[in-house]
Amino acid sequence: MERSAHPPRAYRRVLTIAGSDSGGGAGIQADLKTFAALECYGMSAVTALTAQNTLGVSAIHPVPPEFAAAQIAAVFEDIGADAVKIGMLYSARLIRVVAEQLRKYGARHIVLDPVMVAQSGDRLLEDDAVGAIREYLMPLAEVVTPNVPEAEVLAGRRITGLADMQTAARDLARGGSEAVLMKGGHLEEADSSDLLYLCRDNRWVTFPAERIASRNTHGTGCTLSSAIAAHLARGEDLEAAVRQAKIYITAALRAGAAYRLGNGHGPVHHFFRYWE
């Protein structure tokens, strides 16, 4: 067999460390769809199984931390990763184990989405996990992407507008991450702007977006953070990665609004560019 004269091509590799959503709209299912839509090769380390649909979460089965660690090791020891997205981590013990693995393998471009509550309102982590997120994961993250309710829990303060978002972002930045993206979708504002705080530069960047009227908002946070990780894996700097991810999630929300799936909060349309 003749050898090709051309060197093999390299995938842009992104690992998601998150929970599984049986309904397919959030969690690792949304992450992998996002990676594929943005031309990246997706890999996963499952941290929990959820029995979930558009109406809510009916059961959670945590994965033993040692098995989560084995999945991460399997990826890094063979394939590697250009970026990592972290989503649902159910317990403090699991968080510590994940942090240890990421340090061990020198993971880079880590996007931390501190998933705490599902779109339906169902809680997705144990009480002691909040402190562990701040202690073990935030120092490793290139960017942390909380929505308003998550930021309120992590920062221990109420957020009702732009000034509160700025104060909370500064508070969270003390946790050691390079940047904090405050997602404004939960605020009662005319638009759905997000606010990026770049800690080293002490600089703010606002990403405005129209507020789209849709019941299909399940998995928006997972999708946005995964899109940021994908663009970082593609070699873009953080500000550009967030900007492109914001454009992507806005378009996915707009396209998904036309569909009906299930009887509750449906998903965004991850593949609108390909089969809309």
N, C-alpha and C positions, 0 to 999 in steps of 0.2 A: 504494500500500500504506500502510495506516495504521500510524503508529508506536505502539508500546506506551506506555501511560501509566506503566508501572512501569520503574524502572531495571533494567538487567541484573543478574543475580545473579553473585556471585563464587565461584569454586571456592577451596577450600583447597589450595594447590599444594605438592607435596613432590617434590624431586628426589633420586633415588638415583644415586650414583656408585659403581659396583661391578661385579663380574664376573658373567657369565652362567652359569647352571647348566642344562645341557641336560636334566637330570632334573626340573627345575621346583621342587625343594624348598627351595633356598637361593638366595643371590645376588639379582640384580635380579628374578627371577621371584617369590621370596618377598616381596621388598620391595613390588613393585607389587600383589601380592595383599593384603598388609597395608594399604597405603594405601587400596585400594578398600574393604576390609572396614570401615575406620574412617572412611569417607565423605570421603576426600581424593582429589584428582586427582594421579595419579602420573606422573612423567617420569623418563627414565633417560639416563645417560651410561655406556656400556659400556666397562669398562677392560680386560677380558680375556674370551676365550671359553674355556669348559672343556668337555671331553667327560666327562660325569659322570653317574652314576646312583646308586642307593641303595647300591651296593657300593663306590664310590670314584671317584677322578678318574684318567682314563687319559691325558689330554692337556690342555695349556694353551697357548693361542695369545694372547699379549699384544697388545693394541691399541696402535698407535703413539701415544706421548704427544701428538703434535700433533693426532691425530684425536680423542682424548679431550677435548682442550682445545676443539676445534671444536664438539663436542657440547654441552659446558657453555655455551659462548658462544651457541650457537643457542637454548638454553632461556632464558638470562637476558636476551638482547637482544630477545626477543619476549614470552615468557610470564611470566618471573619465577618466584620460588620463595619460599614462606613459611617453609620449613625444608629442610634438606639432610641426607641420611643418606650417610655414606661407609663403604663396605665394602672389598672386596678391591682393593688397589692393588699391582700385582705388583713394581714396581721403584722404586728411589730417584728416578730421573729422572721417572717418572710422578707420584710423590708431589709433587715440586717443582712440576711443571706444574699439577697440580690445585690446590695451595695458591695459586699465582700467580693462577689464574682466580677462585678464591673471594675473594681479596683484591680483585681488579680489579672484581668486580661487587658487592662489599659484602654477600656472603652472610651470612645470620643464622640463628640456631637450628641450628647444625651439630652433628650427632650422629655421633661417630666410633667406629665398631666396628672395632677393629684386627684384622681377619681375618688369621690366619697359617696355621692348619691346618684342614682339612676334618674333618667328623665321622668320616670313615674313617681319619684320621691323615695324609692326604696334605698336604704342605707347599704353601702357596699364595702365597708371596712369596720374593723373593731375599734373601740374607743382608744386603745393605747397606740394605735397605728399613727395617729396624727402627729404626736411628738416624734415618733421614729422617722416619719417623712422629713421633718425639719432637721433632725440630727444626722441622719445617715445618707439621704438622697439629695437634698437640696445643695449640699456642697459639691456634688458631682455634676450637677446639671449645667448645661450651657444656657438653657432657658427653662423656666417653670411657667406653666400655662393655666392658672386657676381661673374658673369663672367667679362671679361675685360671691355666691354662697360658699364656695371652697375657700376663697381668699378671706372671707369673714372668719371662718373656722381657724385657718392657719395663722392669721394675723391677730385674732381675738378682738376684732372691732367691727362696727357696723359700717356698711358702704352704701351710700345713697346717691352719689354723684361723682363727677370727675375729680374733685378735690380729694374725696375719700379714697378713690382708686389710686391716686398718686401717693397718698400717705401710706396706704396698705402696701403698695409696691415697694416703697422704700423700706418698710418694716420687713417684708419678705426677703428683700435683697440682702439683709444682714445674715440670712441663712447660708450665704456663700455662693449662690448661683451667679453666673455672669449676667443674666438678664431675667426680667420678669415680664410676662405678657399678661396683662389684666384684660380678660374678655368681658365686654360690656353688654352682652346680649340679654342678661337678666335685669338690667336697669330699665326703668320706664322712661326711655328717651325716644326721640323721634327717629334716630338712626340706630345702628348697631356697631358703634365704633369700638375698637380695641386699642389699648394703650401699652406700648412697649417701653420699659425702662431699661436702658443700657447702663449697667452699674459702673463699669470702669470709666465711661465717659460722662457719667452723671447727666445723661441726655434722654429726652423723651421723644418718642415717635408715635404719632397717632395714625391709625389705619381706619379711615371712615368706610362705612358700607351701608347700603340701604337696609332697612328693616323689612324682611320679606314675610308676608302673612302666609303662614303654612302650619299645618298640624304635624308635618313630617320633619321633626327636629331631633329625632332619636339618633344619637351618635355624632352630633355635631362637634363636640369637644374632642372626641377620639379622632375624628377625621381631620380636624384642624391641626392637632399636635402631630399626627402622622404625616400630614402634608409638609409641615415644617421640617420634620426629620428627613423626609424624602428629598426636599430641596437642599438641605445641608449635605446629604449624601451625594448630591449632584455637583457639589463644589461651590454653592452660593454662600455668601456671607449671611450672618443671622438676619440682619435687617431685610435683605432681599428675599431670604427664605420665608420670613413671616409675611412679607408683602404678597408674594406669589401664593402662599398657602391661604391667605385671606381671600384673594381673588378666586381661588379654586373652591373654597367652602361656600362662598356666596353664590357662585354659579351652580354648585351642586344642590344647594338649598332651593334656588329658583327653579331648577329643572325638576327636583323632586316634589315640589308643591303640586304639580299636575297629576300626581299618582295617588292611588289609594291602596294601602297594604295593611291588612289587619283592621282592628277596631279601635286602635289607640294612636299613639305617636309613631308614625312610620319613619323610615330612614330617608336620608338624603340620597340623591342619585349620583353615585360615585363615578359611573361610566357615561356621563352625559355627553362627553366628547366623542364617544364611539358608537352608541346606539340610542340616541335621543330621537 
